[in-house]
Amino acid sequence: MNQEELLQKLAQVADDKRALDIVALDVQGLTTLADYFLIFSTMNSRQLDTLADHLLEAAQAAGVSTGKPEGESQSGWVLLDFGGIIVHIFSEEGRSHYQLEKLWHEAAQVELNLDTK
């Protein structure tokens, strides 16, 4: 599975679990940290934990090595590093505070093909 396919798969898992305002940014050429950032919000800390768990399971099922999540749901921000893709899961307040999309405004937004139900 290539990076773009994994990005779409992770975005679909987030959408299936009712993540809010899902955005993918192509940060290639802007940083060496990753090729893509996947950013979304959750309604509460329980949903944040659940989404992190489901994303880790999906990545492992796809054969992608996963590291330990950074941050805690109570802080309002959890980061998952899947090599070329970094997933930022925020509480609504945390996302509003950090405004990653504004910080990375030079990054192109990636079109996500989500099968909304």
Phi, psi and omega in degrees: 000127180276174184300319181295320178294318178296319178302313179297319180297314180295320178297321179293320176300315179299316180296318179299330181262018173067036171295154182255142171049062182284126181227136174242132180243136175269106184255014177299135181086349179255336180204158175263001181293321185193171174268327183222147168247133172247122187234134174201169182244162175230164182277336181201172184292329178296317178294323179299313178299316181298316179297317179301315179298315181293323178292319177297317178297317180296319179294316179297320178296332179273002178083018181265130178288140182238141175266184178283137177300146176255138180090175180226150183300327180294336178280344179089009180206122174236136181245133176241128182253114178248040180077261181282353180233126174248126181257127177249114178253120185242153160288163179298321180293317180298318180294319178297322181290311186278332176046057182300324179299324178288319179298321181257041185298339179282346181284139176285141176279135181268133176287128179257134179260083184264133177270080181289141184254000000 
